[in-house]
């Protein structure tokens, strides 16, 4: 193998190695963001289940904060999730419930779920 071939091989290996190293932070960020959305979706669905278990008259607006701790690659972090419940009555004996879960990590994000609750006669 000549010196030129060796330099080309080392150059190709170096480029591949640098590209591989840049993929790790991107993948770690994607995993963290996925965990944040999973937590927010869980909180929204849990709030909807709480609303569904209430009597019709007790379904009302609400706002509270939930702290969630997670561990990603050995690093523990805590995020505050704001869980807002908005109730409207588009027609008699029907309430539309909107649950908005928002949080701010690297930027503001949110998850929104909707359901209808009817009065049973």
MOQUINOR-V319309 format. One record per helix or strand of 2 or more residues. SS is the DSSP state (2 for helix, 1 for strand). FROM is the first residue (numbers start at 1). LEN is the number of residues. If there is no record, write none. Layout:
SS;FROM;LEN  SS;FROM;LEN
This chain:
2;3;51  2;56;3  1;62;11  1;75;17  1;94;11  1;108;11
